[in-house]
Amino acid sequence: MEVNLPPEMDPDVKADILAREKAYSQELQKGGEWKNIWRCAGQYSNLSIFDVDSNDRLHEILWNLPLFPYMRMEITPLAQHPSDIALLDS
């Protein structure tokens, strides 16, 4: 997820959007759907891992991000690999 806020955005509007984004993402993290989030060093972007029941649920989550209108995203659906040793533990 790469964020591109307009430089002329009103500071109060920006602060509100960022606060709502943080609250929404932390709610999803606490609920277990947003598994991980990492900052891409030197960029206003992140790499995130979601664990959701369906592509439709992921779509819903992403479209409800307050920063969604200002984001460029690359989505890569992942599946468990049969050679992953983590499968041995389950």
C-alpha positions as CSV (number, residue, x, y, z in Angstrom):
1,M,0.0,0.0,0.0
2,E,1.5,3.3,-1.1
3,V,-0.2,6.5,0.3
4,N,-0.2,9.7,-1.8
5,L,-1.9,12.5,0.2
6,P,-2.3,15.7,-1.7
7,P,0.2,18.3,-0.4
8,E,-2.5,20.9,-0.3
9,M,-4.8,18.8,1.9
10,D,-6.1,20.7,4.9
11,P,-4.1,19.8,8.0
12,D,-7.3,19.1,10.1
13,V,-8.7,16.9,7.4
14,K,-5.4,15.0,7.1
15,A,-5.2,14.5,10.9
16,D,-8.8,13.2,11.0
17,I,-8.2,10.7,8.1
18,L,-5.0,9.5,9.7
19,A,-6.7,9.0,13.1
20,R,-9.6,7.1,11.6
21,E,-7.1,5.0,9.5
22,K,-5.1,4.1,12.6
23,A,-8.2,3.1,14.6
24,Y,-9.7,1.0,11.8
25,S,-6.4,-0.8,11.1
26,Q,-5.9,-1.5,14.8
27,E,-9.4,-2.8,15.2
28,L,-8.7,-5.3,12.3
29,Q,-5.4,-6.3,13.8
30,K,-7.0,-7.0,17.2
31,G,-9.7,-9.0,15.4
32,G,-7.0,-11.1,13.7
33,E,-7.8,-10.2,10.0
34,W,-4.9,-7.8,9.6
35,K,-2.1,-10.2,10.7
36,N,1.0,-8.0,10.1
37,I,1.9,-4.5,8.9
38,W,5.4,-3.3,8.1
39,R,6.6,0.1,7.1
40,C,8.6,0.2,3.9
41,A,11.7,2.1,5.0
42,G,12.1,5.5,3.4
43,Q,8.6,5.5,1.9
44,Y,5.1,6.4,2.8
45,S,4.0,2.9,2.2
46,N,3.5,-0.4,4.0
47,L,3.5,-4.2,3.4
48,S,0.6,-5.9,5.1
49,I,-0.6,-9.5,5.5
50,F,-4.3,-10.2,5.9
51,D,-6.0,-13.4,6.9
52,V,-9.6,-13.3,5.7
53,D,-12.2,-15.8,4.7
54,S,-12.6,-14.6,1.2
55,N,-11.5,-12.2,-1.5
56,D,-14.8,-10.4,-1.0
57,R,-13.9,-9.7,2.6
58,L,-10.5,-8.4,1.7
59,H,-12.1,-6.1,-0.9
60,E,-14.5,-4.8,1.8
61,I,-11.7,-4.2,4.3
62,L,-9.6,-2.3,1.7
63,W,-12.5,-0.2,0.3
64,N,-13.3,0.9,3.9
65,L,-9.8,2.2,4.6
66,P,-10.1,5.9,5.2
67,L,-6.9,6.4,3.2
68,F,-8.2,4.2,0.3
69,P,-8.9,7.1,-2.1
70,Y,-5.2,8.1,-1.7
71,M,-3.7,4.7,-2.1
72,R,-2.1,2.6,-4.8
73,M,-2.1,-1.1,-3.9
74,E,-0.7,-4.3,-5.2
75,I,-2.6,-7.3,-4.0
76,T,-1.1,-10.8,-4.1
77,P,-3.3,-13.6,-2.8
78,L,-1.3,-16.3,-1.0
79,A,-2.0,-20.0,-0.3
80,Q,-0.3,-22.4,2.1
81,H,2.6,-24.2,0.4
82,P,2.5,-28.0,0.8
83,S,6.2,-28.0,1.7
84,D,5.8,-25.5,4.5
85,I,7.1,-27.2,7.7
86,A,4.4,-25.2,9.6
87,L,1.9,-27.7,8.3
88,L,3.7,-30.4,10.3
89,D,2.7,-28.6,13.5
90,S,-1.0,-28.6,12.8
